[in-house]
Amino acid sequence: MSTPHPTPIDVVRRNVEAVQNDGDFAVFDEIFADDFTDHTPQRGVTADKDGVRALYTGLRAAFGDFHADIHWQTVDGDKVTTFKTYSGTHQGPFLGVPATGRAVRFDTIDVFRVREGRLTDHWGIADLVGVLIQLGQLSDETAL
């Protein structure tokens, strides 16, 4: 008898809690499929598993106390949508901005496809303009 796969929402929640919040990249290797595709990659990273690892590593380096709070999640078949807020203290380069020591909070919406207990695809959007405003790189007026 085979072991059942975790639910899609459990896999995505594990990514947020174990990988993004705790920096457990052994879990990253376990839950991200080798052929993972990011359909909306951030600038400067590749659209594959290595690119996501680089993004997560970069976030954790830029914001030493990096944390994600999940507000809600929904499931539609094999896709999980998550609305969350990232927060942390800007302690290293991010978006070309050297460390400022400022506290930053920004919202993201992610959609992950989960197949056989692994993350295979991602689509997402983050309020990076809001990050640049909080880091003093843009004013509210110039951001419009």
C-alpha positions in Angstrom: 0.0 0.0 0.0 1.4 3.4 -1.0 1.6 6.3 1.4 -0.8 9.1 0.4 0.6 12.4 -0.6 0.0 15.4 1.6 -2.8 17.7 0.5 -1.8 20.6 -1.8 -2.5 23.2 0.9 -0.3 21.3 3.3 2.6 21.3 0.8 2.3 25.0 0.2 2.0 25.8 4.0 5.1 23.7 4.6 7.0 25.8 2.0 6.0 28.9 3.8 6.6 27.7 7.4 9.7 25.4 7.0 11.5 26.9 4.0 10.6 30.6 3.9 10.3 31.2 7.6 12.8 28.7 9.0 15.3 28.4 6.1 15.1 24.6 6.0 16.4 23.9 2.5 16.3 20.2 3.0 12.5 20.6 3.0 12.9 22.8 -0.1 14.7 19.9 -1.9 11.9 17.6 -0.8 8.9 19.6 -1.9 10.1 21.4 -5.1 9.9 19.2 -8.2 13.2 19.1 -10.2 11.3 20.4 -13.3 9.7 23.2 -11.3 8.7 26.3 -13.4 8.2 29.8 -12.1 5.9 31.6 -14.6 6.5 35.0 -13.0 10.2 35.0 -11.8 11.7 38.0 -10.1 14.3 39.9 -12.1 17.7 38.4 -11.9 16.7 34.9 -11.1 16.0 32.0 -13.4 12.5 30.5 -13.8 13.4 27.1 -12.3 14.1 25.4 -9.0 17.5 27.0 -8.7 16.0 30.4 -9.3 13.5 30.0 -6.4 16.3 28.8 -4.2 18.3 31.9 -5.1 15.3 34.1 -4.4 14.6 32.6 -1.0 18.3 32.7 -0.1 18.4 36.3 -1.1 15.4 37.3 0.9 16.7 35.6 4.0 20.1 37.4 3.5 18.5 40.8 2.9 16.1 40.4 5.8 17.8 38.5 8.6 14.5 38.2 10.6 12.5 37.4 7.5 9.0 36.0 8.2 5.8 35.2 6.2 2.4 35.4 7.8 -0.4 33.5 5.9 -3.7 35.4 5.9 -5.7 32.9 3.9 -5.4 30.1 1.4 -7.8 28.6 -1.2 -7.5 25.4 -3.2 -8.8 24.9 -6.8 -7.9 21.4 -7.9 -4.1 21.1 -7.9 -3.6 24.9 -7.4 -3.3 26.7 -4.0 -3.6 30.4 -3.8 -2.0 32.1 -0.7 -2.3 35.7 0.4 0.5 36.5 2.9 2.6 39.3 4.3 6.3 39.2 4.4 8.2 41.2 7.0 11.7 41.8 8.1 14.5 44.2 8.9 16.5 45.3 5.8 20.0 44.1 6.7 21.5 43.4 3.3 21.2 44.4 -0.3 17.7 44.0 -1.9 16.4 45.3 -5.2 19.8 47.0 -5.6 19.3 48.9 -2.3 22.1 48.5 0.3 21.0 47.7 3.9 19.0 50.5 5.5 18.1 48.9 8.9 14.4 49.7 8.2 11.5 47.4 9.0 9.7 46.3 5.9 6.3 44.7 5.3 4.9 43.7 1.9 2.0 41.6 0.7 2.2 38.8 -1.9 -0.2 36.6 -3.6 1.1 33.2 -4.8 -0.4 30.4 -6.8 1.4 27.1 -6.6 0.5 23.9 -8.6 1.0 20.8 -6.5 1.3 17.3 -8.1 2.1 14.1 -6.2 3.1 16.1 -3.1 5.6 18.4 -4.9 5.5 22.0 -6.1 5.6 22.1 -9.9 4.6 25.6 -10.9 4.3 29.1 -9.5 2.6 32.3 -10.4 2.8 35.3 -8.1 2.9 39.0 -7.5 4.5 41.0 -4.7 4.2 44.7 -3.7 7.8 45.5 -4.6 6.9 49.2 -5.2 5.8 49.3 -1.6 9.1 47.8 -0.5 11.0 50.6 -2.4 8.8 53.2 -0.8 9.6 51.7 2.7 13.3 51.7 1.9 13.2 55.4 1.0 13.9 54.8 -2.7 10.6 56.1 -4.0 8.0 58.5 -2.7 4.3 57.8 -2.7 3.9 60.5 -5.4 6.6 59.0 -7.7 5.2 55.5 -7.3 2.0 56.3 -9.1 
